[in-house]
Amino acid sequence: MRVLVVGGTRFIGRHTVKELLRRDHEVALFHRGQTPNPFGDRVTELLGDRQDRGSVERALEGQRFDGVVDIAYAWSSRTGAREVSHMVDALTPPPERYVYLSSVSVYGDGPLPLREDGRRDPSLGAYSEDKIAAEDYLFEQQKRGRLSVSMVRPPFVYGPWNDIPRETWLWDRILADRPVILPDEGRTLFQWAAARDVAWGLAECLQNPEADGQAFNIAEAEPVTHAEFIDRLARVAGKPVEKLPVSRKRIHELGGSSMGSSMYFGATLDAETDFSVSIEKAQKILGFRPTDPKEGLAEAFRWYLANDRGRMPKFTFDKKVLGR
Ligand SMILES: NC(=O)c1ccc[n+]([C@@H]2O[C@H](COP(=O)([O-])OP(=O)(O)OC[C@H]3O[C@@H](n4cnc5c(N)ncnc54)[C@H](OP(=O)(O)O)[C@@H]3O)[C@@H](O)[C@H]2O)c1
């Protein structure tokens, strides 16, 4: 298949391109060119900005694709239905399948584990709103007979090339023999997905006839508590870890935030409410088999050691909270 990847140069996209090449697809990347293409001449590069309809039209003029995997999300300017429509309208003839990387943040609260047919809730913030609007736009194109679409909805994604400070942020503390702050007692449940599994899901949805018009959660089989996750990271690193419970009230009084310099538990990882998703549908329909977390984290840790050290932080906010 000739496949267009929208994005593809940073983290999940990079795993996806690797997976598509492994499956012998011919791959073209559409991105702005602000990050380098890590695949050299194994892929074609089409440069443009998805926020700008004219730019997309110019980059895709005369190009034909059998499949599209749409990954890029522009945080500052937001990527929703309008930006997805720029891609869809510029694709003539339409591809056989348009696979969209959505997120579990489309779900509202509901019985756990959350399932694909559960209630979606756009009131949870701009990101959820954009993902739901993009999904709705694509499902509408499917209904009109214009496109065949599939959605992949992962929770927190980890793995080599992760450019969001999450597992690496926590390993920074473990490797520096620093205590890890546990919001309250660290009992909140959350769920992860290995980047290579998300890549597998996106590539599989392109080709699998059963994926037509469907959304799939792609994640590890089970959720873990915050505390258990820290233990997992420490085991993979072969180090002991001291976990120090601190009340969220105290953390927030001190100015703790989910991102930036006052981060206390890895980017956007903390939540007071439990969260888990079912992967039964992907297992049944796509034959999805999640990576063993031990194996996936070991791979991520090897990458972290080889690529992500030498910028050891000063732990300023940790010291403010813990007094040491
Ligand atoms: N990380 C998670 O835990 C998680 C969980 C669920 C869903 N997701 C989804 O994963 C996606 C992002 O993954 P990633 O960053 O790892 O993907 P990626 O495809 O590896 O990297 C982002 C790509 O988007 C391109 N890009 C950014 N803005 C663009 C624009 N305006 N026009 C064209 N290209 C643009 C970037 O290249 P240039 O900078 O060169 O343009 C880069 O190639 C998002 O859709 C996000 O919602 C992530």
PDBQT file of the ligand as one rigid body, heavy atoms in Angstrom, charges set to zero:
ROOT
HETATM    1  N1  LIG A 401       1.578  10.489  23.997  1.00  0.00    +0.000 N 
HETATM    2  C1  LIG A 401       0.447   9.980  24.461  1.00  0.00    +0.000 C 
HETATM    3  O1  LIG A 401       0.365   9.487  25.595  1.00  0.00    +0.000 OA
HETATM    4  C2  LIG A 401      -0.778   9.981  23.573  1.00  0.00    +0.000 A 
HETATM    5  C3  LIG A 401      -1.925   9.326  24.013  1.00  0.00    +0.000 A 
HETATM    6  C4  LIG A 401      -3.046   9.309  23.178  1.00  0.00    +0.000 A 
HETATM    7  C5  LIG A 401      -3.009   9.944  21.932  1.00  0.00    +0.000 A 
HETATM    8  N2  LIG A 401      -1.867  10.579  21.549  1.00  0.00    +0.000 N 
HETATM    9  C6  LIG A 401      -1.853  11.251  20.236  1.00  0.00    +0.000 C 
HETATM   10  O2  LIG A 401      -0.611  11.081  19.598  1.00  0.00    +0.000 OA
HETATM   11  C7  LIG A 401      -0.429  12.144  18.656  1.00  0.00    +0.000 C 
HETATM   12  C8  LIG A 401       0.959  12.749  18.762  1.00  0.00    +0.000 C 
HETATM   13  O3  LIG A 401       1.892  11.759  18.797  1.00  0.00    +0.000 OA
HETATM   14  P1  LIG A 401       3.436  12.040  18.514  1.00  0.00    +0.000 P 
HETATM   15  O4  LIG A 401       3.763  13.481  18.812  1.00  0.00    +0.000 OA
HETATM   16  O5  LIG A 401       4.129  11.006  19.218  1.00  0.00    +0.000 OA
HETATM   17  O6  LIG A 401       3.397  11.888  16.920  1.00  0.00    +0.000 OA
HETATM   18  P2  LIG A 401       4.514  12.029  15.816  1.00  0.00    +0.000 P 
HETATM   19  O7  LIG A 401       3.774  11.858  14.527  1.00  0.00    +0.000 OA
HETATM   20  O8  LIG A 401       5.677  11.169  16.078  1.00  0.00    +0.000 OA
HETATM   21  O9  LIG A 401       5.000  13.547  15.992  1.00  0.00    +0.000 OA
HETATM   22  C9  LIG A 401       4.170  14.649  15.744  1.00  0.00    +0.000 C 
HETATM   23  C10 LIG A 401       4.285  15.022  14.248  1.00  0.00    +0.000 C 
HETATM   24  O10 LIG A 401       3.381  16.022  13.885  1.00  0.00    +0.000 OA
HETATM   25  C11 LIG A 401       4.042  16.930  13.006  1.00  0.00    +0.000 C 
HETATM   26  N3  LIG A 401       3.276  18.172  13.096  1.00  0.00    +0.000 N 
HETATM   27  C12 LIG A 401       3.038  18.904  14.218  1.00  0.00    +0.000 A 
HETATM   28  N4  LIG A 401       2.249  19.963  13.910  1.00  0.00    +0.000 NA
HETATM   29  C13 LIG A 401       1.995  19.883  12.584  1.00  0.00    +0.000 A 
HETATM   30  C14 LIG A 401       1.243  20.676  11.669  1.00  0.00    +0.000 A 
HETATM   31  N5  LIG A 401       0.622  21.788  12.064  1.00  0.00    +0.000 N 
HETATM   32  N6  LIG A 401       1.175  20.294  10.365  1.00  0.00    +0.000 NA
HETATM   33  C15 LIG A 401       1.821  19.183   9.944  1.00  0.00    +0.000 A 
HETATM   34  N7  LIG A 401       2.547  18.393  10.756  1.00  0.00    +0.000 NA
HETATM   35  C16 LIG A 401       2.630  18.735  12.059  1.00  0.00    +0.000 A 
HETATM   36  C17 LIG A 401       5.466  16.975  13.538  1.00  0.00    +0.000 C 
HETATM   37  O11 LIG A 401       6.432  17.340  12.588  1.00  0.00    +0.000 OA
HETATM   38  P3  LIG A 401       6.878  18.888  12.373  1.00  0.00    +0.000 P 
HETATM   39  O12 LIG A 401       7.140  19.439  13.742  1.00  0.00    +0.000 OA
HETATM   40  O13 LIG A 401       8.101  18.790  11.508  1.00  0.00    +0.000 OA
HETATM   41  O14 LIG A 401       5.724  19.521  11.714  1.00  0.00    +0.000 OA
HETATM   42  C18 LIG A 401       5.671  15.482  13.873  1.00  0.00    +0.000 C 
HETATM   43  O15 LIG A 401       6.040  14.785  12.707  1.00  0.00    +0.000 OA
HETATM   44  C19 LIG A 401      -1.506  13.170  18.936  1.00  0.00    +0.000 C 
HETATM   45  O16 LIG A 401      -2.542  13.023  17.996  1.00  0.00    +0.000 OA
HETATM   46  C20 LIG A 401      -1.985  12.764  20.320  1.00  0.00    +0.000 C 
HETATM   47  O17 LIG A 401      -3.329  13.127  20.526  1.00  0.00    +0.000 OA
HETATM   48  C21 LIG A 401      -0.765  10.614  22.335  1.00  0.00    +0.000 A 
ENDROOT
TORSDOF 0
